[in-house]
């Protein structure tokens, strides 16, 4: 799921700079929606298998790799520099709402309906998003459309050189690598852990609903932090704030694990 993003990430920035951002967002969303439609059709005719699911997840992962940076770049075009921190915080409110409602609703739907119904809802959400983004004007049509391949890769190389020259950016990259590395372990073990704990508690609710409730709690946390970010803006000492929040998050996780191990 993450490998496609890692592969295409070094080239995404240059591609986005050369493209119309609205077209990139609509195109990636449309391809992802097409993948959902293929899954629904094959599921209904009984031809869906894990290899097709792997392929669809691969395509959707590549689309997601384009969506996030394009969306962030679009915000920088639409919003003044002094309001960028607040805009990002408020934009994250929408993402956090998605993480609050979708897991809980998905768990309920998976338990009470079918996979086909869930995919239909996914496609409806796609068309709603399409209608909302079509009137948007990012104020640009892309640049350097006439560049050849040599100049494209030259821009990619220049991006790496700029990053590597800045020690602070390199330090942040190393921090995020280790941070995401260890967070990935947590993301992987959460699902089986929720299932095991739910069974130990007598299966009062379904596994899908239990997992949805846990993921919803994470979305609530994101919502709170996004609101605070939107109101207060970017902290003056960004590095210290980032390190402090990472340390607090790790400490809370250690406390929770210790309490569970003892009791």
N, C-alpha and C positions, 0 to 999 in steps of 0.2 A: 504493500500500500504506500509506503514512504519512498521506496527505491526510485520510482519514476520521477518524483519531485526532485530527488537528489541529483539525478542524471541531467534533467533539463534546467535546473535552477541556474547554473552559470550563464545560460544563454537567454533566460527569460527577460532580464532587464533590457538588453539590447533589442530584443524582438518587440517589447512593449513600446519602447521609444520610437520604433519605426512604424507603429500601427496605431489605428484609431482605437482608443481605450474602450469606447462603447462597443465597438465591433468585437473586440477581444472578449469582453464580458459576455455579450450575447452569444457569440460563437461557442465559447467553452460551456456555458449553461445549456445551450441547445444540444451539444454533443453528449453531455452528461444525461440530459433528459431522454435522448435517443437510446442511451444504454439502458435506462430504466424501462423504456417501452419494449426493448428487445427482451429483457428479463421477464416482463409481464406476459408477453406473447408466448415465449417458450415455456413458461411455467403453466399457462393455461392449456397448452397442447401436450404437456407432459414430456417435453424434450429438454428441459433445463437440467444441466449437470454442473458439477463443481468447476470444470474447466472453463465453461462459459462464464460462470460467476467470476473466476479469476481474471478473465479477459475484460469483463465489464469494469471490475474494480481497478484494473490497470489503466483503462481509458479514463475513468473518472478521477483517478489520482493525478494523471497528467493535466486534466482540465482544472482541477483544484489548484495545481501548482501555478497555473496562469491566473486564476481568479483573484487570489489574495493579493499579490503584488500589484495587479492592475487596479484593483479596488483602492488600495492605499495610494497609488500614484494618482488616481482620479480625485481623491480627497485633496491632495496637495495642489491640484489644478483649480478646484472649485472653491477652496477656502484660503483666506489670507494667512500669511505665515504666523502672525501672532495668535490666531485662533486655531491653529492646527492641532495643538494638544487637546483642546476641548472637543474639536470635531472628531478626532480619533476616539476619544472617550465616549462620546455620544454614539458614534457608529458602532462601537463595541457593545453598546446597550442592546442594539438589534440582534447582534450575534449571541449575546448572553440570554436574551429572551428566547431565542431559538433553542439554546441549550437547556432552558428551563422547561419549556412546553413540549418540545419534540420528544425527549427521552420518555417522559411520563406518558404522553399521548401515544407514542410508538409502542411502549410496553402494554398499554391497555388494548390498543388495536390488534397487536400481534396475538394477544390472548383471546380476544373476542371475535376477531374477523379473520380474514385471510391475507396472504402476501399480496395477492392481486389488488385488494382494496387499498392497502398501504401504498402501493406503487401508483395507483390512480390519484391518490391524494398528493403524492410527490409531483406528479405531472401537472396537477391543478396549480400547485404552488409555483411551478416553473412558469406557467402562463401568466400568473399574477405578477411575478417578478419581471417578466418580459414587457408587460403593459406599463409597469412603473418606470422602467429604465429607458424605454423608447423616446419619451419626450426630453430626456436629459441631454444637455449640451456641454461637453467637456471643454469646449473652446479651442479644440485643436483637431487636426486630421492626421496626426502622425508626422514624422519628419524623416528626412533622408531616405525616401522611398526608392531613390535611384541607386543607392549604394550597392556595390557588388559584394560577393561573399567574402573577399579579402578584407574589405573595410568592416564588414559585420564582425568577423573574428578579431580584427584589430581592436574594435570597440570592447569586445569581451575581455581581451588581454589587458586593455587599458584599465578596465574596471578592477581586475585582479591587482594590478600594480598600485592603483590608488588605495585599495583596501590594505594591502600588505605594507604600504609606507606609513600608515597610521597605526601606531602601537596600541592606541586606545581601542580602535575597531577590532584589531587582532585579538586583544584581550577579551573583548565582549564576545567575539566568535568562539573563543575557547571556552568561555563561561557557558554559552548557550549549548555548545556541543556536549559538555559534561552534564549540564542541567537536563537537556532533552534525553540524553542517554539513560539517565537514572529514572526520569519520569516515564520513559517507555516501559521499564520493568513494572512500574505501578499500573500503567494502563493495561498491560497484558494480564496481570494477576487479578485485577479487580473483578472481571466477569466470573471466573471460576470461584473466587472467594465469596462473592455475593451468593452464588448458587449453593455453595457448601453451607454458609451460615443460614441461608433460608431453609435448607433441608434440616439443619440442626434445630431450628426453631419450629419445626413441624409443618412447613410449607403452608403457612397461614395465607400467603398470597402466591401468585405464580412467579416463577423465576424471572420472566420477562418484565413483569411489573416491578419486582424488587430491584432489578438492575436499572430500570427507568427512574425509580425514585432516587437511587444513589446518584445517577448522572444528573438528575434535576438539582440535587443539593449542590453539585459542583457548578451548575449554571447559576444558581442563586448567588454563590460567592463571586462569580464573574460579574454578575449584574451589580452587586454592591460596589465592587472596585471600579467598575465603569462609571457609575454615577458619581463617585468621589472624584475620579479623574476628570469627568466632564465639568464638575463644579469648580474644582480647585486648579485645574490645568496641570501642566507638567511641572514636577518638583524642580527646584533650582539645582540641587545636587542629585542628578539623575543616577549616577553610578552608586553612590551611597544608598539611595533609596532602593535601587534594584538589588544590591547585595543584602540589604537588611530584610527585604521581603522574601528573598530566597532562603535566608537563614531562618526566618520565622516559620515559613512553610515547612522546611525540613524538620524544625524542632517540633512542630505540631504533629507531624507524621510519626516521629520517633515516640512521642508521648502516647499517641493512640495505639501504636503497636505494643509498647511496653504495658499499657493498661490491659489490653486484650490478652497478652501473654500471661499476665499475673492472675487475672480474673477469668 
